[in-house]
Amino acid sequence: MKKRVLFIYGSYLWTRTLLGLTFHPYHSIKETLRRPVLLPVIFSPLIAIALLFLAAKTGSLLITVYGIQREAVAIFLSTTLISIIFWQALLLYFLISFLIAMRKK
């Protein structure tokens, strides 16, 4: 299999699973545990947090804002951070509960 085709297929699976985790997290985590190769997708919100911090740091170096614009940027970044953290906590909760349920069987 060519590298390009493998990259496209991997990207498709990652995106499909990530969209599933966004809209149907319970079902998608159950499906991901059946195929453990996709387990790193569950930790995608951590990658998003890292990208958020990098974008915020780069933006603070390149763009200088004052007054109400600075507060709007701070509210946007903090709200985004909190929502991503809660999303990751939900995914970890589902993952742990499924792992405990599988262990009991």
C-alpha positions in Angstrom: 0.0 0.0 0.0 1.4 3.4 -0.9 2.2 5.8 1.8 -0.2 8.4 0.5 -3.1 6.0 0.4 -2.3 4.9 3.9 -2.1 8.5 5.1 -5.5 9.3 3.5 -7.1 6.2 5.0 -5.6 7.0 8.5 -6.8 10.5 8.3 -10.3 9.3 7.3 -10.4 6.9 10.3 -9.1 9.6 12.7 -11.6 12.2 11.5 -14.5 9.7 11.5 -13.8 8.6 15.0 -13.2 12.2 16.2 -16.5 13.3 14.8 -18.2 10.3 16.4 -16.6 11.3 19.7 -17.9 14.8 19.3 -21.5 13.9 18.5 -21.9 10.4 20.0 -19.1 9.9 22.6 -20.7 6.9 24.3 -21.2 4.8 21.2 -17.8 5.9 19.7 -15.8 4.9 22.7 -17.5 1.5 22.8 -16.6 1.1 19.1 -13.0 2.3 19.8 -12.5 -0.3 22.5 -13.4 -3.0 20.0 -10.5 -1.7 17.8 -7.7 -0.6 20.2 -5.7 0.8 17.3 -8.0 3.9 17.4 -7.4 4.4 21.2 -5.2 7.5 20.7 -8.1 9.3 19.1 -9.7 9.5 22.6 -6.9 11.7 23.7 -7.4 14.2 20.8 -8.7 16.9 23.2 -5.3 17.0 24.8 -3.7 17.7 21.4 -6.3 20.5 21.0 -5.3 22.0 24.3 -1.6 22.0 23.3 -2.6 23.6 20.0 -4.7 26.2 21.8 -1.8 27.1 24.1 0.6 27.4 21.1 -1.9 29.5 19.1 -2.5 31.8 22.2 1.2 32.2 22.8 1.9 33.0 19.1 -1.0 35.3 19.0 0.2 37.2 22.1 3.6 37.7 20.5 2.2 38.9 17.2 -0.9 40.8 18.1 -1.3 43.4 20.8 -4.8 44.2 22.0 -6.0 46.5 24.8 -9.3 47.2 26.5 -12.4 45.4 25.7 -10.8 43.4 22.9 -8.3 41.9 25.3 -11.1 40.8 27.6 -13.0 39.3 24.7 -10.0 37.3 23.7 -9.4 36.1 27.3 -13.1 35.0 27.6 -12.9 33.1 24.3 -9.7 31.3 25.2 -10.8 30.5 28.7 -14.2 29.2 27.6 -12.6 27.1 24.9 -10.1 25.7 27.4 -12.8 24.8 29.9 -15.0 23.1 27.3 -12.1 21.0 25.9 -11.2 19.9 29.5 -14.7 18.9 30.2 -14.9 17.0 26.9 -11.7 15.2 27.7 -13.0 14.4 31.2 -16.2 12.9 29.7 -14.3 10.8 27.3 -12.0 9.5 30.1 -15.0 8.7 32.2 -16.6 6.7 29.5 -13.3 4.9 28.8 -12.7 4.0 32.4 -16.3 2.8 32.9 -16.1 0.6 29.8 -12.7 -0.8 30.9 -14.1 -1.6 34.3 -17.2 -3.2 32.7 -15.0 -5.3 30.4 -12.9 -6.4 33.4 -15.9 -7.6 35.4 -17.0 -9.8 32.5 
